[in-house]
Every structure is written in structure tokens, then in C-alpha cells.
Amino acid sequence: MVKWTDQERSTVRAVWEQINIDEVGPEALARVLIVYPWTERYFGSLGELFTASAVLNNAKVAAHGRVVLRALDEAVKNMDNIEDTYAALSQLHYEKLHVDPDNFRLLADCITITVACKLRSAMGPQVQATWQKFLSAVVDALQSQYH
């Protein structure tokens, strides 16, 4: 279990309040699919993803990116219980979807990059460190059901 200071809690919430799910979700997932093209194999139901243009213009990619960010909202609301919050989602990704658990880290990195591009100077080094601690806890929770 991750221990959070009051300052860290405040920082995570402050970053989260500035995130537009409808922008950051689609952009972060598109970034994963473009930068790490092998991740496409987990998204066969989203249609053609073989070019950057196809990914960026794919409404299903955008919709799933919003789903991902909405799920991240649950971690923000449950910072003291992220592992339990994501237990079922972790199990789904492990048992049914067979997602390589390292992809959660790749997605977290792309979320951080996308958020930093949006927030610019508000995402200074200390804020980024706290945000990455938070996303590391999320990644650990998503990997928790993997054996």
C-alpha cells in the first residue's frame, strides 16, 4: 500500500482537476498505439490502426481513451485503496484480455507526457514526481492479479 502525504494528495487532485478527459484520454491512448505499435494487438476491435493518421482519426480509439481516463478517476477518488479499486480490472486484463502487464507502464508514461503537454509549467518537476508516484501505484494495482 502506498503512503500519501497531504501535499501529495493535494497535488494529485490538483493535476486531476485540470485534466480534460475528452482530450487527454484519446491523445494518451493514441500516443501509446503510435509510439508502441505492438500494443495494437490488444485493440483488434477498434478497427484499422496501422498508421498514425488512422489511429488519430479513429473514433473507437478516442472513446476507449476516455474510458481509460474515467477509470483513472476511480484511483484519484480511492488513493488509499487503489489495489482493491482495480482488482477486477486487473483480473479482466490478465485472465480474459491477456494484456502484457508492461503495457500499463507504457500507458502511464503516455498519460504523463500528454498531461505535461497540456499543463506545461504547472507540471513542474515536483508535481511530475508526485503524479508519477500516483500512476506507479495505479500500474502496480493493474498488475496485481498477474501471477
C-alpha positions in Angstrom: 0.0 0.0 0.0 1.3 3.4 -0.9 1.5 6.1 1.7 0.5 9.6 0.7 1.3 12.9 2.3 -1.3 15.6 2.5 0.8 17.5 -0.1 0.9 14.5 -2.5 -2.9 14.1 -2.2 -3.4 17.7 -2.9 -1.0 17.6 -5.9 -2.7 14.6 -7.5 -6.1 16.2 -7.1 -4.9 19.5 -8.4 -3.5 17.8 -11.5 -6.6 15.7 -12.0 -8.9 18.7 -11.8 -7.0 20.3 -14.7 -7.3 17.2 -16.9 -9.9 17.3 -19.7 -10.8 13.6 -20.0 -12.2 14.1 -23.5 -8.8 15.4 -24.7 -6.2 13.6 -22.6 -7.8 10.1 -22.8 -7.9 9.9 -26.6 -4.5 11.6 -27.0 -2.7 9.4 -24.5 -4.1 6.1 -25.9 -3.3 7.3 -29.5 0.2 8.0 -28.3 0.6 4.5 -27.0 -0.7 2.9 -30.2 1.6 5.1 -32.4 4.8 5.0 -30.3 4.4 1.4 -29.3 2.7 -0.2 -32.3 2.9 -3.7 -30.9 0.2 -2.7 -28.4 -2.3 -2.6 -31.3 -2.8 -6.4 -30.9 -4.9 -5.8 -27.8 -7.2 -3.4 -29.7 -8.4 -5.5 -32.6 -12.0 -4.5 -32.1 -11.1 -0.8 -32.7 -10.6 -1.2 -36.4 -7.7 -0.2 -38.6 -4.7 1.1 -36.5 -1.8 0.6 -39.0 -0.9 4.3 -39.5 -0.7 7.3 -37.2 -3.4 9.0 -39.1 -5.7 6.0 -38.8 -5.1 5.9 -35.0 -5.6 9.7 -34.6 -8.8 9.7 -36.6 -10.3 6.5 -35.1 -13.4 7.3 -33.0 -13.2 4.0 -31.2 -9.6 4.8 -30.0 -10.9 8.1 -28.8 -13.8 6.5 -27.0 -11.6 3.9 -25.3 -9.2 6.6 -24.3 -12.0 8.4 -22.5 -12.9 5.1 -20.8 -9.3 4.7 -19.6 -9.3 8.2 -18.1 -12.6 7.8 -16.4 -11.3 4.7 -14.8 -8.3 6.7 -13.6 -10.8 9.0 -11.8 -11.6 6.0 -9.5 -8.0 5.9 -8.4 -8.0 9.6 -7.6 -11.1 9.1 -5.5 -9.6 6.0 -3.8 -6.0 6.8 -3.3 -5.7 4.7 -0.2 -7.3 1.7 -1.8 -6.1 1.7 -5.4 -5.3 -2.0 -5.5 -8.8 -3.1 -4.4 -10.3 -0.5 -6.6 -8.6 -2.1 -9.7 -8.7 -5.7 -8.6 -11.5 -6.7 -11.0 -10.0 -4.7 -13.9 -6.6 -6.3 -13.3 -8.2 -9.7 -13.3 -10.0 -8.9 -16.6 -6.8 -7.8 -18.3 -4.9 -10.8 -17.0 -7.5 -13.7 -17.5 -9.6 -12.6 -20.4 -7.8 -9.9 -22.4 -4.2 -11.4 -21.8 -2.6 -7.9 -21.8 1.1 -7.8 -21.3 1.3 -6.0 -17.9 4.2 -3.8 -19.1 1.7 -2.0 -21.3 0.2 -0.4 -18.2 3.5 1.3 -17.6 3.7 2.4 -21.2 0.2 3.9 -21.0 1.0 5.6 -17.7 4.1 7.2 -19.3 2.0 8.4 -22.3 -0.6 9.8 -19.9 2.1 11.7 -18.1 3.5 13.1 -21.4 0.1 14.1 -22.6 -0.8 15.8 -19.3 2.6 17.6 -19.2 2.0 18.9 -22.7 -1.4 20.3 -21.6 -0.3 21.7 -18.3 3.1 23.0 -19.3 4.7 25.0 -16.5 2.1 23.7 -14.0 3.6 20.3 -14.3 7.0 21.2 -12.8 9.4 18.5 -11.6 8.0 18.1 -8.1 4.4 17.9 -9.5 5.5 15.4 -12.1 7.3 13.3 -9.4 4.1 13.1 -7.4 1.9 12.4 -10.4 4.3 9.6 -11.5 4.2 8.1 -8.0 0.4 8.1 -8.3 0.5 6.5 -11.7 3.0 3.9 -10.5 0.5 2.9 -7.8 -2.1 2.6 -10.5 0.2 0.4 -12.6 1.0 -1.8 -9.6 -2.7 -2.2 -8.9 -3.4 -3.1 -12.6 -0.6 -5.7 -12.4 -1.7 -7.1 -9.1 -3.7 -10.1 -10.4 -1.0 -11.2 -12.7 0.7 -14.4 -11.3 
